[in-house]
Amino acid sequence: MKNWLFALLAVPGLLMAQDRQELRLDVAGEIGIDRQGEVYDYTINSILTPELKALVDKTVRQWKFEPVLRNGEPVYAKTGMRMILAALPVAAGYQMRIENLRFVGARKPESMEPPRYPREAMLRDVGGTVLVAVRVGADGKVLDAVAAQSQLYGKGGKTNSDGKLASMLEQASVDAAKRWKYQVADAAAGDAPETTLIVPIEYRVNQTVTSAGWREGASTAKPIPWLPSDKQHYDAAGLKQGESMAVDNGFKLKENVVGKTL
């Protein structure tokens, strides 16, 4: 059992870091797999101690994926990755466990004009988060956008259920998303010509309210019109402003690693 206590306490970005309590760390990176589903490249973008970085890198490079298919053929492919690690207190110090894992896709935005804040919502101190589903073409232009889910809150982060205000925030979000521009699809990196991204847009009147990201189960998801039924389900829990996730990038592990120790 390795003791990561001192290494963990030196890592920026730990949440709720108190002595002998569970610690959590958000690790972002990019991963590439070959035609057989073997990891051939992995880059960690988060700031980690050398010991923890080496442990994460070693673990990820042992993963096995189902090959990513394009036109029925396996290809080399890359994707962004977000992983939540939990450090659990044990007798020897701390044990690292994968608490959450998400493959977010590789298409990055080039321009994202923010939406207008509906005046009525602002005057009533109502904020919220809208999850927008964005269909992006090979040239990076947004082909379509819809509001997939939304959550409202008032002062102090209390939930607000005003349907009229929710519709206002959703419409403002969709109007803005339709003007966004993304990177052109990179066939050499395994990008699909067309992709669907889930993007959170936050409206915040009270800036003292800290965003913990999307709260799963707080609202009912609406169908995304252009996606088949087997692509309608996605896990956006914890997704924050400035992040996105692809619901159709084709990355799938052969064995589930969530809950396993490093």
N, C-alpha and C positions, 0 to 999 in steps of 0.2 A: 504494500500500500504506500503510494508516494504521498509525501506531505507537501502540499502546495500553499500552505497558509501564508507564509511571508511573501511568496511570489504574487499571490492573489491580492493581498492588501496593497501592493505597489502598482496595481493595474488601474489606469484611469478608466472611468465608465462603469464601475461596479455600482449596483443598486442596493440600497439598504445594507451597507457594509457595517455591521456591528459584530462585536466579538462573539464567536461561537454561534452565530445565527446563520441561516442559509444566505448565500450570496449569489447574485446573478450577473451575468456578463453577456452583452450583445456582441456577437462576432460576425463581421461582414467580410465577404470575399468573393472571388470569381473562380469558377471551376470549369475545367475542360475535360471531356471524355472522348475516347477514340471510337472506332466503329464497333468494337467488341464490348463497349461499355466500361472500359478500364479508365481510371483517372490518369491523364498524362500531364495535367497542369493544374496547379492550385495556388492562388495568391490570396494572402490575408491582408485586408485593408484596415482592419482595426489595430489600435495600438495595444500590444500585448508584451508581457515580459518575454525574454528569449526562451525561458523554460516552457512557459505555457504555449507560446507560438509553435515551438517544436512539437509539443504534444498534440495540438490541434492538427498541425500539418501531417504528422504521421498517421493520425486517425483517419483523416479525410482521404488520404491517398490509398487507403486500403478498401475503400468503398467500391461496390460493384453495382453498375447501373444496367437497366434494360437499354439496348442501343436506341439512339434517337433516329427516327426514320423521316426521310424527306422523299416524297414520291415513291414510297415503298422500299427505299434503299437506306441502309445504315450510313450515317455520316459522322464526321468529327463535329462536335458541337460544344459551345460554351454558354454558361449562364451565370448570373449573379446568384449569391447565396447568402441567406441570413440565418444564423444559428444562435439560440439562447442556451447558454451553459449555466447549470446550477451547481454551486459548490456546497456540498453537504457536509456538515461537521461530523467527523468520526474520531475515534480514539487517537489516531496518529496525526490528525490535523483536518484536512478537507479532501473529499472525494468529488471528482468532476463527473457530471452527468449531462447528457444532451436532453434538454427540456422541450425544445421546439426547433423545427427545421423547416425552412422554406426556400424553394428555388424560385427566384424572382424574375428571371429572364434577362436578356442581354441588351435589349433596345433601350437606349438612353435618350432623354429629351434634349433638344437643341434650343427650344424656346417654349416657355410655359407662362403665358400672360395670366396673371391672377384674375379671378372673377371680381365683379363689383359686389359690394356687400349690400344686400337689400335694405333700403332705408328703414322700413318698418321693423325689421328684425333688429337692426342696430339701435333704434330708439327704444325698443322694449328690452334691451340688454339680453337678447337671445343669440346664442352662438350655436355651433354644432359642427358635425363632420358629415360630409357627403362622400360616399364611395362611388366614383364614376367609372363605368366600364368604357374603355376607349379602344376602338378598332383602328389599328394603324396599318397602312399599306406599305408595300415594298419601298416606295419613295419617301417614307417618313411622314407623309401627310395623314391627318386624322380623317378616316372615311366615315365614321359615325361615333356617337357618344350617347350614353344614357345614364341616368342615375340609378344605380343598382340597389343602394341602401342609404339611409340617412339617420342621424341621431341628433337631437336637439338638447341643449342645456341652457339654464338660466344662470343667475348669479350664484357664484360658489360651486358651479358645476352640477347643480340640481337638474334632473331630467325634466324636459319640457315636451309636451305631446301635441303642440299646436300644428294641425295638419296644414293650415294655410301657410304658415311660416316655413314649414318643411318643404312645401312645394316651391316657395320662392327661392330657398337656398339651392334646391335641386336644379331649378331652371337656370339660375345664375351660374352654377357649376358646369352644366352641360354647354351653355353658350360659350363659356371660356374654353372648355376642353376642345371644342370643335375648331378653335383657332391655333391649337398647339402644333408643334412640329417635332418629330423624332428623327433619330439617325436613320439613314438608309439601311435596309436589310443587307447584312454581310453574309453572302452565301458560303464563303470560305469558313466562317465561324459557325455554320450550321443554322443561321437564322432562317425562320420560315418567311416566305414572301409577305405574309399577313399575320398579325398577332393581335391578341386582345389583352390589354393591361387593366388591372384594377388600381385606381389612383385615389387616395384620400385627399379631400380638400377641406381644410379646417377654417371655420369662422369663429373668431375669438374676440369678444368684447372685453372681457375681464382677463387681462394678460397675466394676472397672478395665478390663474388656474393652470396647473401643469398638465400637459397632454400625456396620457399613457398610451396613446394610440387607439385604434379601433377596438371597441368592446363587442366581442362576438355575442350574438343572441339578443342584443338590445333593440333590434328592429328586424322586420321580415324582408328577406331578399326578393327583389323583383326579377323576373326573367330577363336575360340578355338576349334580345331578339335574334341576333345572327348566330348564336352558338347552339349546337345540338344539346340534347338533354343531359348527356354524360359529361358535359363541360360546364354545367351550370353551378356545380358545387365547388366552393373554394374556401380556404381558411385565411381570413384577413385579420385575425386577432393580433393586436399590437402594431398593425401597419400605421405609420405616422406620415404627417405632412412631409413632402420631399421624397417619399419612398413610393415604389410601385411594385406590382407583381404580375407576372404573366400567368394566365390560367391555361395556356395551351402550348407551353414550350417543350413538352415531351420528355422532361427529365423525371425518371422514376427509379428509385433504388430497388434492387432485387430483394433486399432485406430491410425491414424497418429498423432504424437506429435510434429513434426517439425513446428515451428511457434508459439507454445503455450508458455505461460508464466509459470514460476515456482511459 
